[in-house]
Amino acid sequence: MIALKRRLAEQIPPMRDRVKTTIKELGDHVISDVTIAQAYGGMRGVKSLVTETSAVDPQEGIRFRGYSIPEIRAKLPTAPNGEQPLPEGLFYLLLTGEIPTVEEVAEITQAWRGAEELPAHVATTLDALPKDLHPMTQLSIGISALQHDSIFAQRYQAGLAKTDLWEAMFDDSMRLIGRLPGVAAYIYRRSYRDGDHVAPAAKELDWAANLAHMLGSEDEGFRELCRLYLTILADHEGGNVSAHATHLVGSALSDPYLALSAGINGLAGPLHGLASQEVTRWILEMKEKLGGGVPSEQQMKDFVWETLNSGQVVPGYGHGVLRATDPRYMAQQEFAQTHMPDDENFKIVRMLYDVVPAILKEQGKAKNPWPNVDAHTGPLFMHYGITEYPYFTVLFGVSRAIGVLSSLIWDRALGLPIERPKSVTTAWIEEQVSQTAS
């Protein structure tokens, strides 16, 4: 048993007691009121989920177990001679709330890399798909194909005590995360590199760097980008579509493959993870229309206004919770300033940061005129040769698996029930309001 699983086993009993006590002593305490507008409006802002791994403050942004992005970048272990945090370390932090040691992170790397070999049927399944099928659809299918080997499903059928479900979920999640880079790289190489696949690197290479290798790059800068990106996008509390979908499907005691596949399907939506694709497409359209290169500030302002006046939004700006610049955006901006300051697309993104918020404030419709993480992703990947923007969200999905599966492990450890909110009809609402008014 690796150190992470031992530490988790130590933490689960007291946390179970803590939750039981909270429900018993504070269960009648009201934490949210729901308006009719919220019921129709996607439950925006309704406090109705408990997620231990992270929380998003409207002004400060994401905190992973209480740690901000600058803090995790400073505190989590890095690769030898590297500066960016290792995703393995964030996984340990999300599960335990503790900053891991270098040795504990190395153990997770060994476990993930040790599970990375893809079953033959997964490649066969993917190869049967059209090469131009959207990469996110391929990712969802690839994850579902991995379900054949689910430890959770097998042990549940054999008869597993409710208190032990978390162990099977943990073992499955470790294997699934270990195999995700292989699935992601396979999709990329078959779709965009004529099926010229790259075998995994030597086991000494960390999980994110091996993904960079299998995508076809040996650039240390790209390895560092993968480490950063796969860390900072791993989790964003429990109410976003990918996290909520994973939790919802998992609450039926579906195994992590089925649950994560559902989350990936949600992530593929333009209003969620597909936004990085839309941002890149929009930037390239701007460049083409304005004659290529970095436009002038006035040209950019005119193009932004043209986008807004046509009834569209400026992709990458605004967020459902945040009311300030996304700290994940700032982390990427800092990386770009260090590694690619003269990159043409980075200069455009940097100029947009100076131009767009003022325009959105003048327009007066946006609750949050500041950029989110997707506003910066595309130019980073493009700088290192990953120019096929429909693929970007696949890398987002690899990262998000770390957070949603961490939460799923805790869902089973705490014995959370199946999610089943009560819905009402418009007629019921009208009747209730009418009775209240009278």
N, C-alpha and C positions, 0 to 999 in steps of 0.2 A: 504494500500500500504506500503510495507516494505521500510526501509530507502534506500536500494540500488536502488530500482526502482525509488524512488523520486529523488535521486541524479542523476541518469541516465537521467531522464526526464529534469532535469535542464541543463545538459551538452549537450544534443542533438541539440537544436536550434543553439547555438553559433558554434558548430562543423559543422553543416550543412552550416552555413554562411562561415565558414573558408574554407571548401572544395570548395564551389561555387566560392569564391574569388580566391582561388588557381588556379582553372581550368580557370577562366576568365582571370586572369592576367599573369599566368605562363604556361597556357595550351600548348603553342607551344614549350616550353623548352624541349630539348632532354635529357633524363636521361639514355639512354642505346643505344648502337649499337649492332646489331646482326650479328654474322658471320655465314657463311655456316656451319661450324663445330658445332656451338651452335644449329642451326636449326635441324641438324641431331642428335645432342648429348643430347637430352632431355631438351633443353633450359637452360642448366646449366649456371648460372650466369647472365641470362637476367633479367634486372630489369623491371618487367611488372606487378607487383601486389602491392597493398597498403594494409598493415596489421598494425593496430594501436597497437595491444596488446603486441607484442614482436618483438625483432630483434636479430639476431645472428651475433656477430663479430667473424671473423676467429681466432683471438687470445684470446679474452676475453670470448667468448661463449655467452650464452643466457642472455639477459636482458629483464625482464618483466616490461614493461612501464618504462624502464630506470634503474630498480633495478637489480643488479646482484644476483646470488644465495646466496652468503654469506650475502648480505644485506637483502634479503627477510627472510632468516632464523633468522636474528637478529631482524627484524622489525615487521613481521607479528605476530598476536596473536597466542598463543599456547593453548593447552588444560591445565586444571588445573594440576599442577605438571609435565607438559610435557615440552619438549625442542624443539620439531619439529613444524614447522609452520602448521597451519590448512589450508587445501585446500579451505575451504570456504573464507578465507581471501584473497587467491590469486585470486579467482573468482571476488571478490569485486575490487581488484587492477586492474585486466585486464580490467574490464568494465569502471572504473572511473579514473584510473591513481593515485588513492589515497590509502594510507595505512588506512585500516579500524580500528575502535575501537573494543574492546572486545564485546561490546553490538551489534554492527553492524554484527559482525561475528556470534554471537549467534542467531541473527534473521534469518540469512541464514541457519544455522544449523536447526533451528526450521522449516523453510519452506521446506528444502530438506527432513528432516525426516518425516514431515507431509504428504509428497506426496509419500512415499516409498511403500505403499501397491501395489502389482502387481495384475492387473486384472486376473481373473481366466483363461481367454483364453490364456494368455501368457504362463502359466505353462503347459496348455494342448498342446499348440504348441510345446514347447520345449520337452515335454515328448514323442511326436510323432516321434522325431528324433532319429537316432541311437546314443547310448551312446558314441560310439567311433568316431562320427563325430567331426572334429576338433573344439575345443572350440571357435575359432574365427568365424567360420561359424555359430555356435550356437548363438554367441553374435549378429552377424549381423541379423539373423532371429528374435531373441528376440526383438531387437530394432525396427525392421520393424513391429512386431506384436503389439508393443505399439502404433503404429501410429493410431490405431483405435480411440484413444482418443485425437487426435491432436487438440489443441485449435486453432492453426494457420490455419489449413485446414478448420475447421468449420467456423471460422470468415471470412476467405477469401471468402468462398462460399456464406456467408450471405451478403457480400459487405462491404469491409473494405478499408478506405482511405489509399493511399500509405504512407502518413505520420504517420499512426498509425500501420503499419505492425510490427514495432519493438516491440510494446507492446505485441502483440500476440506471437511473437517470444520469447520474454523474459519469458512470462508465461509458454509457452511450454518447454523452455529450463530448467527452474527451476524444472518443474515436471519431465522432462526426466532425468536430473542429479540426482534428488532425487530417482528415480527408478533404476538407473543403478547398484548400489551395490546389490540390490535384484536379478536382472537378472544375474549378474556375479556370485554371491554366489550360485544361483540355478543351474547354469551350472556346477559349481565345484562339488557341493554335489551330483548331479545326475550322473555325469560322473565318479567321483572318490571315492565317499563315499556311494554308493549303494542307492542313493536317500534319505539318512537320513538328511533331511533339518533342519536348525537351524532358529528359528523365530528371527525377529529383537529384539534388546535389548531395554531397557527402553529409552525413548526419550531424556533423559539427555545426552546420549552418543553421541559424535560428529560423523559426517558422515563417516570418514575414520575408526574410531574405531569400528563403527557398522559393517562395511564391514568385518573387522578382526573377529569380533564376529560371523557373519553369515558364514564365512569360517570355523569356528570351533575352534578359538583360543581366549583365555582370557589373553594371555601373553601381558603385558604392552609393552614389547620390540617390539612385532609384531605390536601393535597398533601404536607405534611411527614410525616404518618403513613404515607402510601404510600412515601415515600422510606425511612423507617426500617424499615418492615415488610418491604419487598422486599429490603432489604439484610441484615437480621439472620437471615432464614429461608432465605437462599440455599443454605446448605451445612451439613451436620452430619456430617462424615466419610463414609466409604464403605459402612458396614455397614447403615445404615437401609434400609428397603424401597425407597423411591423411588430412592435413589442406587444401591443394589445392582442393582435391576431394570434401570435405565438402563445401567449398566456391563455387566451380563450380556448383554442384547440387543445392545448395541453391540459386544461382543466377537465376535459372529458377523459383524462388518463390516456390520451393518444401519446405515442412515443415521440421523442424529440425530432425525428425525421419528418413525421407528419406535421408536427406543430411548427417547425422551422420552415417547411415548405409553404405553409399558409402565411407565415410572416413574410417570406420572400415575395409571395404573390402580392401582398400589400405594399411592400417596398417598391415594387415595379410600377406603382401608380405615379402619374406626373405630379400629383400634389404631395408626393412623399419622396422616395429615393430617386425617382427618375428625373428629378429637377436638375441634377448635374449635367445630364444629357441635354436638357432643354437650354440651360445656360450656355453651353458650348456651341450648340447649334445657332443660338441667337448672336453670339459674339462673331462667329464665322460669317453669318449673314450680314452683320454690320460691316465687317471688313470687306466683303465682296461688294456691297453696295457703295461703300465709300472709297473704293479703288485700291484696297489693300493697305498693309502697313498700319501704323498707329495713327488714328485720326486726330484732328485737332480737337480741342475741348469744345469748341462751338459745334463742330460736326457731330460730336458725340451727344451733346445736349439735344440737337435737332433730331437725331435718331431715337433717343429715349422718348422725346415728346411724340414723335411719330408712332412709336410702339404704343404708348398710352392712349393717344387719340384714336387709334384703330380699335380700341376696346380690349387690348391685351395687357398683360402685366409685364413688368420687368423681371425676368426669371432670376431667382437667386436672392431677391430682396423681400424682406418680410418673414415672419415666422408666427406660428400659432400660439406660442407662449412667450418667446423672447421679445423684449422691448428695447434692446440695445444691440450693438454689434456682437455677433456670435463669437465667443472666444475660440471656437474651432476655426473660424475664418481667420482670426488674428494669428493663430498658431501656424496656419498655412502661409499667411502673408510673411511672417517672420522667416519661415523656411525658404520661401521664394527669394526674399531679399538677400539671404545668405548664399543660396546655391544657384540662383538663376536671375540675378538682378537686371540683366540686359535682354531677357526673353521678351519678345514682342507681345505675346499674349498676356504675360504678367503685367507689362506696362499698361495694357488696355484695362485689365482688371483693376489695377491700382488707380487709374484715372476714373473708372466708373465709381469707385469708392468715394472719390472727391466730388463727383457730379450727381449721382443718382439720388442720394438722400435729400439734397436740397430741392430737387425737382419733385420728389414724392411729397415732401412737406408742402410745397407750393400747390400741388394738385389737391392735397387735403383729404385723400381717400384712404391712404395706408395708415394702419394703426402703428406699424413699425417700419420706418423707412430704411432700416439698416440691413446690411447683407447677412445672409446665413452661410453655413458651411459650403453649400453647393455653389455659391457664387465664385468660389476660388478653385474648386477641384480640377476642372477640366484642363486649364493651362499647365498645371503641375504634371499631370499624366502625359499630356501632349509633348511637353519639353523632353520627356524621357522616351518618346517613341510610341507610346500607347495613344494613337491618334483617333482610334475608332470609338467615338463618343457613345454609341449605344451600349458599349461594354462597361462603361464606368460604374454603373449601378451594381454590377456583379461584384466588384471589389468592395463596394459599400455593404453588400450582403454578407460577404465573408467576414467583414468587421462586425456587423450587427449581430451575427451569430454568437459572438462572445458574450454580449450583454444579455440577450434574450434567453440563452441557454443557462446562464448563471441564475437568472430569475426563475427559470423553470425548475432548476434543481431545488431552490429554496421553496417554491410552491409545493413540491412533493414532500420536502422535509417537514414543512409546517402542516401538511395535510389539508391544504386549502380546497374547498369544495368546487364542484362544477359551477361555472359562471352562468347565471340565468336571471338577468334583470327582467322586471315586469314592464311590458309595453302597454300603452293605452291607445285609444282611437281619438280622432279629432272630435267625434260626437261626444265622447266621454269628457274631454276637456271642456267643450262648450257647456255641457250640463253642469260640470263642477263649478265653473265660473259663474254660471247663471244662478246656481243655488247659493253661492257665496254672496253675490250681489244683492240677492233678495233677503 
